[in-house]
Amino acid sequence: MDEPTLATHGMVSSPHYLASAAGLAVLRSGGNAIDAAVAAAGVLAVVYPHMCGIGGDCFMLIWDAAAGRAVGLNGSGRSPAAASIEALGARGLTAIPLRGGLPVTVPGVVDAWEQALVRHGSWPLGRVLEAAIVYAEDGFPATMRLARGISAHQAILLRQPALAQLLMRDGAVPRTGQRIVLPALARTLHRIAKEGASAFYRGDIARSIVQAVRANDGLLTEQDLESHHAEWVEPIGVDYHDLRVLEMPPNTQGLIALIMLKIIESFPMERLGPNSAQGIHVMVEAKKQAFGVGAKWITDPAHLEAPSADLLSPAHIAKLVDAMNARSAAPAARTLTPAGGDTVYVCAVDARGNACSLIQSVYFTFGSGVFTADSGVLLQNRGAFFSMDPAHPNALRPRKRTYHTLVPGLALRAGKPWLVFGTMGAEGQPQTQVQVLNNIVGHGMNVQRAIAAPRWLGGRFFVGDDPGTLTLEEGMPAGTAKALSRLGHDVRMIRRWDEVMGHAQAIRVDDAEGVLEGGADPRGDGLALGY
């Protein structure tokens, strides 16, 4: 698991081999990196229904080689116009339910796909979605990880009999290799391919979505869907060693990843050694400082605009570094959400130098659990991330985008893409990004080794976890766990390559050799494929 994929013309990496193959086929047929990334994302929306789908949200960082610049696309949906703290309070609620119709926000994936292709792609949406339609219509084999997800969430699926029948034939969890067919989703993808994104946000499909949400006590309306639009935004970034690292601005936690990088840059990470106790301690404490800042500022910028430049300034970073203790663990702040976060990340680079860093999700495993039988759409529960505290920066408001965990990454060297990277994993996403970058930049690892190396995760992933928990994968250097415990960390060990640590993917661009170096996470079902 230490050898990267190498190629000279183009490459795609994703958490499922069928998606990577679909993206590679697009590149080999003349499509560009944006076409390939969306094609892979479309397949993932079919073959990984527990993690993503057209009922979820999407973000992209795109490098336009002809223009010589990076752009960001925010494809997150807003809360319904009728959603408010007062409206939920009138129902006797003091917290937003994790499942059902109330946490459903407008799905942003389909519009994001289309906008990305119209502005930066070279193929139409219909052609890009061909592979996804084939897998929905003809079926695809269940992987062990999908079967495991279905097994663990049977109770949610059984509340939606039409979905349960598709994924659990005759009520049984599918065996690995069992074919799953999604005919209603195939029909919906056909409509989108033929008519464009408007077929999803207006008409019969939109009505079926609204009816399903309303039948599950939700507030979504056809007007909420019709008024949705993704937004093009400027990425935010920092200098990290000789790189310029770019992330999406709020409402994503890209700001957190950048703060973490600037904090650890103040320490001699390369001398501390990979996965040394002191190195992990520095990163975990940096994580606490960065998440503390994020909790105060990250939400829909239309409601509260974070002063990102000030928060990333040397003066502010120095204050955060001064607040850290190199010899003991600080208490962990309680985070906004009770964990969760099943997501997929895709990266692609083409022969012309274009790159796409794409991430999409339905938030919790199987999202809200609300399924539209007529259209085959499983809806996200991203609205569960809102706070019911009116004084909280991320308080629920009508037509508001919530604080979002999805963060695609892009690192430039000498003004060109050098690393396209990202991961699934809720609040673990910025933590994993920092670890992968530190492995490559600080310790000279190739991309595959950097991804496969044992990881740590600070804070909660499962509901019920203590926010102060520090989870370590097996395979850490001898004595690391005990040394971290002595520093005051509440250490928990888990097996090597556990999905809790996320599925990371990355592609490094070696301009001098004209070679692409790709990696895919052994914690998922993915591959980096190139030609």
Secondary structure, 3 states (H helix, E strand, C coil): CCCCEEECCCEEEECEHHHHHHHHHHHHCCCCHHHHHHHHHHHHHHHCCCCCCCCCEEEEEEEECCCCEEEEEEECCCCCCCCCHHHHHCCCCCCCCCCCCCCCCCCCHHHHHHHHHHHHCCCCHHHHCHHHHHHHHHCEECCHHHHHHHHHCHHHHHCCHHHHHHHCHHHCCCCCCCEECCHHHHHHHHHHHHHCCHHHHCCHHHHHHHHHHHHCCCCCCHHHHHCCCCEEECCEEEEECCEEEEECCCCECHHHHHHHHHHHCCCCHHHHCCCCHHHHHHHHHHHHHHHHHHHHHCCCCCCCCCCHHHHCCHHHHHHHHHCCCCCCCCCCCCCCCCCCCEEEEEEEECCCCCEEEEEEEEECCCCCCCEECCCCEECCCHHHHCECCCCCCCECCCCCCCCECCCCEEEEECCEEEEEEEECCCCHHHHHHHHHHHHHHHCCCCHHHHHHCCCEEECCCCCCCCCCEEEEECCCCCCHHHHHHHCCCEEEEECCCCHHHCCEEEEEEECCCCEEEEEECCCCECEEEEC
